[in-house]
Amino acid sequence: MVTQDTLRYTTIPLTHGSGAMPALGFGTLIPDPLATKKATKAALEAGFRHLDCAERYRNEAVVGEAMQEVFKAGGILREDVFVTTKLWNNNHRPERVQPAFEASLRRLQIDYVGMALRKAETLAV
């Protein structure tokens, strides 16, 4: 008996902004850079469309490289991938938020993220 993989295609409507985020995401907290790159590419190729990243993981540049390689290979478009990133605690002061997010965007090699978090309480649903 074959069952449909509904979780893979389930999305959650965004409360603020427009669109929806995939319910199933791939966490990029992988300490080894080579493993991070390989796993991120494999996750995208396997159908994950939500990447969970963070400044603290110290691997946004490698995740960005993996995404760009997958996008350039064709078949997966940037606009189909929902990226979440989080600020580390030392960047929560108002004057540090924008520069920290801009640095994450540069490291990830993308123009926007689907969700950016800066406080632990933001994670509560």
PECORTA-V989583 format. One record per residue. N is the residue number from 0. RES is the residue in three letters. PHI is phi in radians with two decimals (NA if undefined). PSI is psi in degrees with one decimal (none if undefined). D_LAST is the distance of its C-alpha to the last C-alpha in whole Angstrom. Layout:
N,RES,PHI,PSI,D_LAST  N,RES,PHI,PSI,D_LAST
This chain:
0,MET,NA,129.4,35  1,VAL,-1.79,130.3,33  2,THR,-1.95,147.4,29  3,GLN,-1.29,137.3,27  4,ASP,-1.46,80.2,24  5,THR,-1.28,-30.9,22  6,LEU,-1.07,-36.2,19  7,ARG,-1.01,-31.3,20  8,TYR,-1.86,5.3,20  9,THR,-1.35,134.1,17  10,THR,-2.18,159.3,15  11,ILE,-2.05,121.2,12  12,PRO,-1.07,140.4,13  13,LEU,-1.40,136.1,12  14,THR,-1.28,-41.2,11  15,HIS,-1.97,130.6,14  16,GLY,1.64,-158.6,17  17,SER,-2.25,163.9,18  18,GLY,1.60,-163.0,18  19,ALA,-2.59,158.4,15  20,MET,-1.96,144.3,14  21,PRO,-1.08,138.3,15  22,ALA,-1.23,-28.1,13  23,LEU,-1.79,123.9,15  24,GLY,-2.21,160.5,16  25,PHE,-1.88,119.8,18  26,GLY,-1.42,132.7,18  27,THR,-1.77,17.3,21  28,LEU,-1.36,82.4,21  29,ILE,-2.25,118.2,25  30,PRO,-1.14,-35.5,27  31,ASP,-1.48,125.0,30  32,PRO,-1.02,-42.7,31  33,LEU,-1.14,-42.9,33  34,ALA,-1.13,-37.4,30  35,THR,-1.06,-48.6,27  36,LYS,-1.11,-46.8,29  37,LYS,-1.11,-43.9,31  38,ALA,-1.18,-39.4,27  39,THR,-1.13,-45.3,26  40,LYS,-1.09,-44.6,29  41,ALA,-1.11,-39.2,29  42,ALA,-1.10,-45.8,25  43,LEU,-1.10,-43.5,25  44,GLU,-1.18,-26.6,29  45,ALA,-1.44,-9.5,27  46,GLY,2.06,-4.7,25  47,PHE,-1.12,136.3,21  48,ARG,-2.21,15.5,20  49,HIS,-2.34,118.2,17  50,LEU,-1.88,128.2,18  51,ASP,-1.77,112.7,16  52,CYS,-2.11,171.7,18  53,ALA,-2.83,145.9,18  54,GLU,-0.97,-41.2,21  55,ARG,-1.11,-26.0,22  56,TYR,-1.17,-18.8,22  57,ARG,1.02,33.3,26  58,ASN,-2.42,17.8,26  59,GLU,-1.03,-35.4,25  60,ALA,-1.11,-40.2,28  61,VAL,-1.23,-39.9,29  62,VAL,-1.08,-41.9,26  63,GLY,-1.07,-43.1,27  64,GLU,-1.05,-44.5,31  65,ALA,-1.07,-45.8,29  66,MET,-1.05,-47.0,28  67,GLN,-1.08,-39.3,31  68,GLU,-1.12,-41.1,33  69,VAL,-1.17,-42.7,31  70,PHE,-1.11,-42.4,31  71,LYS,-1.19,-27.9,35  72,ALA,-1.22,-19.7,36  73,GLY,1.59,161.4,35  74,GLY,1.65,-32.6,33  75,ILE,-2.11,125.3,29  76,LEU,-1.73,149.8,29  77,ARG,-0.96,-43.1,26  78,GLU,-1.18,-10.3,25  79,ASP,-1.60,-5.0,24  80,VAL,-1.93,123.3,22  81,PHE,-1.64,121.2,18  82,VAL,-1.98,129.6,18  83,THR,-1.93,138.2,15  84,THR,-2.40,161.4,17  85,LYS,-2.33,143.1,16  86,LEU,-1.41,148.9,18  87,TRP,-1.43,161.1,20  88,ASN,-0.98,-33.1,20  89,ASN,-1.28,-3.4,24  90,ASN,-2.01,24.0,23  91,HIS,-1.49,-18.2,20  92,ARG,-1.11,141.4,23  93,PRO,-0.86,-41.5,23  94,GLU,-1.27,-11.8,27  95,ARG,-1.79,-12.9,25  96,VAL,-1.10,-57.0,22  97,GLN,-1.04,-49.2,24  98,PRO,-1.06,-35.3,27  99,ALA,-1.18,-42.6,24  100,PHE,-1.14,-40.1,22  101,GLU,-1.10,-37.6,26  102,ALA,-1.14,-39.8,27  103,SER,-1.09,-43.0,24  104,LEU,-1.05,-42.8,25  105,ARG,-1.10,-45.6,28  106,ARG,-1.12,-40.2,28  107,LEU,-1.34,-11.9,26  108,GLN,1.06,40.3,29  109,ILE,-2.32,163.2,26  110,ASP,-1.62,-16.3,26  111,TYR,-2.75,159.9,23  112,VAL,-2.08,156.3,19  113,GLY,-1.32,-34.5,17  114,MET,-2.60,134.1,14  115,ALA,-2.18,127.1,15  116,LEU,-2.01,143.0,13  117,ARG,-2.30,-8.7,15  118,LYS,-2.28,146.1,13  119,ALA,-1.06,-37.8,11  120,GLU,-1.18,-17.6,9  121,THR,-1.14,-26.3,8  122,LEU,-1.28,-22.0,6  123,ALA,-1.20,137.7,4  124,VAL,-1.79,none,0
